[in-house]
């Protein structure tokens, strides 16, 4: 059950890009805030998300953001 929840959190973050802890609490109303924090910590340890103040971002979202900031080189 824990692994399923963690996978679901990762999938949601991949789709939405980033979420606050409060938004995650709305998605998982029967899960404590502390459990959600531990889940986010595990996902960060696995290299799938980056925790930010008050929530988390998917690694894919960070990559998309960096791609927008990086100027394209012309040859």
N, C-alpha and C positions, 0 to 999 in steps of 0.2 A: 504494500500500500504506500509506504514511504517513497519507494523508487518510482512508482507510478505518478505520485504527486510531483516529485522533483522533475520527472520528464514532462509533465503537463506544464509546469512553471516554465521550463526551458522553451517548450513549444510556443507558449503564449508570448514570451519575451521575444522570440524570433519573429513572430508575426507583428507585434506591436512596437518593437524596438526598445522601449523602456517602460517601466511601471514603478509607481510608488508602492511602498509597503501597504499603505491604506487601500490602494486599488487591488493588491493581491489579497488583502483581507476580505474584500467584497467578493472576489472570485471564490475564495475558500473560507466561507463563514464559520465552518466548524473546526478550523485550524487556528491555534494560538499564534500571536504575533512572534513569540519566541521561536516556535517551530518553523515558521516561515523564514525567520532570520537564519536559522540553522540550515534550512534548505538552500537559501541563497549562498551561504558560506560554502556549502558542498559544491554547488554549481560553479562558484568561483574557483574553488580548488581544482575542479575538473577542467577549468579553462573555457567554460561555455558562456559565462557572463562576467560582467564587471560590476561590482557593487559600487553604488554612488550614494551620496548623502540622501537618505530617505527612500531608497529603492535600489533598482538595478537596471542595467542595460545589457542587451545581448551583444556578444562579441561581433556579430554580423552588423549590428547597428553602428558600432564604433568604426568598423571597417568602411561602411558606407559613408559615414561622416568624414573620415579621413580622406576618402577618395574625392569627396567634394572640395576639400581644402587643398588638395595637392594639385598644383597646376599641371596640365597635360604638356608633355614635351613634344615639340615638333622637330622633325629632322629634315 
